[in-house]
Amino acid sequence: MQDGILLAAVDLGSNSFRLEIGCLEHGQIRRVEYLKETVRQGGGLDEDRNLTQDAMQRGWDCLARFAERLAGFPAAHVRAVATQTLREARNREEFITRGSRILGFPIDVVSGPEEARLIYQGVARLLPQSDEKRLVVDIGGRSTELILGQQFTPGTVASYRVGSVAWSARYFADGSFTRHAFEAAEIAAKAVLDEAMDSYRRQTWDVAYGSSGTVGAVGSILAAAGGEEGVIRREGLDWLQDQLMRARHVDRLRLDGLKDDRKAVIGGGVSIVRAIFDLLDIERMTVAQGALRQGALYDLLDRDQPETDLRSATVRSLMHRFTVDHAHAERVAELACRLFREASPQGSERAARKLGWAACLHEIGCRISHSDYHHHGAYILDHTDAAGFALPELHHLGLLVLGHRGKVRKLEAANLADPVFALQLMCLRAAVALCHARRPPDVEGIHLQVEGRRCTVQSRTGWAAAYPQSAHLLREESDAWQKTPWEFVTELS
């Protein structure tokens, strides 16, 4: 990516949707435009954890307005990230499918730890360079992330299901501010966050930073009341809680620095901040300028180059953790990617990289059991926290791992309708067949090409006679792809 390009991040939070557009200048991203809408989607989850139609419509309407601003942006320059509400929602696929179409870019639902990692990147990138040990606290609408890190490197990351929207709906539902409500909200928050006391104890960090809406709102109120700009202290929190209780109800609340769109969730937010100050023995918290959306912007830069893409390091870590045969996995990955590049159109480098990751992990399930290891591998990838990956990306890798052996028709028709996925799978299955002897295969003259929905594998003259088992396995692929929209043909001689 060259200086002067525009990058964009869309943060689909539980309380607000945000759009940040920045310009790349000498490795730094300068803000060009920032849009925020209070969607309060986190309050639209019903008792069955489904988003209501009204909540989804509010989100889609906001995304339509963002889409107008993002028209013309290349796909590689935009990252849309969804967090806790869409992690929880049982009907999230309905919202994401239509929302991605409206926005014009895919929406990635990220895990809690991955959200925490992106938050830390956003905060750290906007702070001066320092060796200080940092605690970063991000209180969102339905989750709170805690991160320990130094410079640009996050260490301990965690996400807890406690947030300003959820806590306000639960403990301040009628808008009343009472001492009993605040005490109940704080006790409940501490019960959820209690396990953080060991990992984030006071001795593990030098400076505490808070990011995003709740901390920013509290900081603004305290500064407007004469407090130090950009700083939250214990006595300020005590004063703020007293002001809320004096008002007695959200409709009577008048505080300089408090925006109207934050009033409905300020009670729950203040309760959580106070709980964290008590649990982690915080005396002073600095309001950070960076947040999730800035982290997503810088993550676009890292993803642009294979050598800086965190996901590659994560794949190596998973290979090590699950004792994958590295030599064999890399052999399969190299061949699968070679076949894919020969058959795919220009501009498919990112898809080739994802195919390589799936190939490296295709035997990850063997650590559980060799029987049906492809099923185990797919399950692992669907249920692991993997730094750098969004949940849909892990699911995509899992589908490739699941489909790399056995009948292809076990995969859903919607997956096989995607020509990129189908080609990735064909190349992976062909590479696994050719590497069956677990040694470097003779693949000189082996080529794979695609015309429409017909995939053809060809060999040099005499290859099939020299390697009859490899030829047999490739010919069996024709049967494996029956009853799918694709035809697999071998021309081996």
Beta strands, then each sheet from edge to edge (+ up, - down):
strand 1: 6-12
strand 2: 16-25
strand 3: 28-38
strand 4: 78-82
strand 5: 107-109
strand 6: 133-139
strand 7: 144-150
strand 8: 153-160
strand 9: 207-211
strand 10: 231-233
strand 11: 284-287
strand 12: 447-451
strand 13: 454-458
strand 14: 487-491
sheet 1: 3+ 2- 1+ 4+ 5+
sheet 2: 8+ 7- 6+ 9+ 11+ 10-
sheet 3: 12+ 13- 14-
end
